């Protein structure tokens, strides 16, 4: 099964918000991303709405024709939004309100009860659930107990170590992904994946269902163009080393 590319469009909203107008238009960005080959659209509405706003989520729901993924920390307002919008997938991340970016996965053991109760709400509304998870066997086992459908492997540590030792960087991810498959959990991945390290990650994790990429892809688009960049990323996901 080919790995899907979900394009995170938060950075379009960040740029728009910096000037207080509607340029760039995040709805058009999502439409263009799909037209250029994206398999899905990801947004991360934070409580301070510093990039994607709750209103954007409603507008995007109207036009996204691929897969709509909303990620965020499941505080009450977020849960309410997701249950009303009913995206294809919700990805739960444990970042604090003022975090610069998501930088660790859930402790699925400590927060087992909270995650189980929260996930049950989403699944009752037929929303697929993925939870942000470190490449740690104990955390994957804990994730299974929460009732989630998928895990999203936090790939920040992989990206950091990749330039100096890619085989060491991928080791724990192979173990975690294989364990997830054995437990009948789907495997997604995201954070700091780029044109440099994505192809190797895909090769070593053959059961990878989806990657969510925003920052690196948008940065590359400045130099290569949005359409060309999306196709470049898709080729990394489809190539065989």
C-alpha positions in Angstrom: 0.0 0.0 0.0 1.5 3.4 -1.0 2.2 5.8 1.9 -0.1 8.8 1.8 1.3 12.4 2.0 -0.8 14.7 4.1 0.2 18.3 3.7 0.1 20.4 6.9 -0.9 23.9 5.8 -0.3 25.7 9.2 2.5 27.8 7.7 0.1 29.3 5.2 -2.0 30.5 8.1 1.1 31.8 10.0 2.0 33.9 7.0 -1.5 35.2 6.6 -1.9 36.1 10.2 1.3 38.1 10.2 -0.4 40.8 8.0 -4.0 40.5 9.2 -5.5 39.9 5.8 -6.4 36.8 3.9 -3.2 36.5 1.9 -2.3 33.7 1.5 -5.7 32.1 1.5 -5.5 28.8 3.5 -8.6 27.4 1.7 -7.0 27.9 -1.7 -3.7 26.5 -0.3 -5.6 23.3 0.6 -7.3 23.1 -2.7 -4.1 23.6 -4.6 -2.3 21.0 -2.4 -4.9 18.5 -3.4 -4.8 19.5 -7.0 -1.0 19.1 -7.0 -1.2 15.5 -5.6 -1.5 15.7 -1.8 -3.4 12.7 -0.4 -4.7 14.7 2.6 -4.7 18.0 4.4 -3.6 18.4 8.0 -4.2 21.4 10.3 -3.3 22.0 14.0 -5.6 24.6 15.6 -4.0 25.7 18.8 -5.8 27.5 21.6 -4.1 30.8 20.8 -5.0 30.4 17.1 -1.5 31.7 16.1 -1.8 29.9 12.8 -4.9 27.8 11.9 -8.0 29.3 13.4 -11.1 27.4 14.4 -13.0 29.2 11.6 -10.5 27.9 9.1 -11.3 24.4 10.2 -14.9 24.8 9.3 -14.1 26.4 5.9 -11.7 23.6 5.1 -14.2 20.9 6.0 -16.4 22.3 3.2 -13.8 21.9 0.5 -11.3 19.1 1.4 -12.0 16.2 -0.9 -9.1 13.9 0.1 -8.5 13.1 3.8 -8.9 15.8 6.4 -6.8 15.4 9.5 -7.1 17.6 12.6 -4.3 17.4 15.1 -4.0 19.0 18.5 -4.1 18.6 22.3 -7.5 17.3 23.3 -8.6 20.1 25.6 -12.4 20.6 25.8 -12.7 23.2 23.1 -10.6 21.0 20.7 -12.7 18.0 21.4 -15.9 20.0 20.8 -14.6 21.3 17.5 -13.5 17.8 16.2 -16.8 16.2 17.2 -18.7 18.9 15.3 -16.5 19.0 12.2 -16.1 15.2 12.0 -12.8 15.0 10.0 -11.6 11.7 8.6 -8.9 11.5 11.3 -8.0 13.2 14.5 -4.4 13.1 15.7 -3.9 13.7 19.5 -0.7 15.4 20.6 0.3 16.2 24.1 1.9 19.6 23.5 1.4 22.4 26.0 -0.7 25.5 25.1 2.4 27.7 24.4 4.6 25.0 22.8 6.5 26.2 19.8 5.9 22.9 18.1 5.0 19.3 19.1 8.2 17.8 20.5 7.3 14.5 22.2 4.7 11.7 22.1 2.2 10.7 24.7 3.1 8.8 27.8 0.4 6.3 27.0 0.8 4.6 30.4 0.5 7.6 32.6 -2.3 9.1 30.6 -4.0 5.8 29.7 -7.3 6.6 31.3 -7.6 10.1 29.8 -6.7 8.8 26.4 -9.1 5.9 26.5 -12.0 8.1 27.5 -11.1 10.8 24.9 -10.6 8.3 22.1 -13.9 6.6 22.9 -15.7 9.9 22.2 -14.2 10.3 18.8 -14.8 6.7 17.8 -18.4 7.0 18.8 -18.7 9.6 16.1 -16.8 7.3 13.6 -13.7 9.5 13.5 -10.5 7.6 13.1 -8.0 8.3 15.9 -4.2 8.5 15.8 -2.1 9.4 18.8 1.4 11.0 18.7 3.8 8.4 20.1 7.5 8.1 20.7 9.4 5.1 19.1 9.3 3.2 22.4 7.8 -0.3 22.7 6.2 0.4 26.0 4.4 3.5 24.6 3.2 1.5 21.6 1.9 -1.2 23.9 0.2 1.5 26.0 -1.3 3.0 22.9 -2.9 -0.3 22.0 -4.7 -0.3 25.3 -6.3 3.1 24.7 -8.4 1.9 21.8 -6.7 4.1 19.2 -6.7 3.1 15.5 -3.3 4.3 14.7 -0.1 5.8 16.2 1.8 8.7 14.6 5.5 8.1 15.3 7.2 11.3 16.5 10.2 11.5 14.1 12.1 14.4 15.5 14.8 12.2 17.1 15.2 10.3 13.8 15.7 13.5 11.8 18.2 14.8 14.3 20.4 11.7 14.3 19.9 10.9 10.6 22.8 13.0 9.2 25.4 11.3 11.4 24.1 7.7 11.7 20.9 6.9 9.7 21.0 3.2 10.7 21.0 4.0 14.4 18.4 6.7 13.8 15.9 4.3 12.3 16.4 1.4 14.6 13.8 2.1 17.3 11.3 3.1 14.6 11.5 -0.2 12.9 10.9 -2.0 16.2 8.0 0.3 17.1 6.4 0.1 13.7 6.7 -3.7 13.6 5.2 -4.0 17.0 2.3 -1.7 16.0 1.6 -3.9 13.0 1.6 -7.0 15.2 -0.9 -5.3 17.5 -3.1 -4.3 14.5 -2.4 -0.6 14.9 -1.9 1.6 11.8 1.4 3.5 11.7 1.7 7.2 10.6 4.7 9.4 11.1 5.5 13.1 11.3 7.9 15.8 12.5 11.0 17.1 10.7 10.7 14.7 7.8 12.0 16.2 4.7 13.4 15.6 1.2 16.7 14.5 2.7 15.6 11.9 5.2 12.1 10.8 4.0 13.1 8.2 1.4 15.2 6.1 3.8 12.5 6.3 6.5 9.9 5.0 4.0 12.2 2.2 2.8 12.8 0.9 6.4 9.2 1.3 7.5 7.3 -0.6 4.7 4.0 -0.6 6.7 3.9 3.2 6.9 0.4 4.4 6.1 0.8 8.2 6.2 3.2 11.0 6.8 2.2 14.5 7.7 4.6 17.1 6.6 4.3 20.9 6.8 7.3 23.1 7.8 9.9 21.4 5.5 7.6 21.1 2.6 6.5 24.7 2.7 10.1 25.8 3.0 11.1 23.7 0.0 8.2 25.3 -1.9 9.8 28.7 -1.7 12.6 27.4 -3.9 11.0 24.6 -5.9 7.4 25.8 -6.2 4.4 24.3 -4.3 3.3 21.9 -7.0 6.8 20.6 -7.8 7.6 20.2 -4.1 4.5 18.0 -3.4 5.5 15.8 -6.4 9.1 15.6 -5.1 7.8 14.4 -1.7 5.5 11.9 -3.3 8.3 10.5 -5.3 10.3 10.0 -2.1 7.4 8.0 -0.7 7.0 5.8 -3.8 10.7 5.1 -4.7 12.5 2.0 -3.9 16.2 2.3 -2.8 
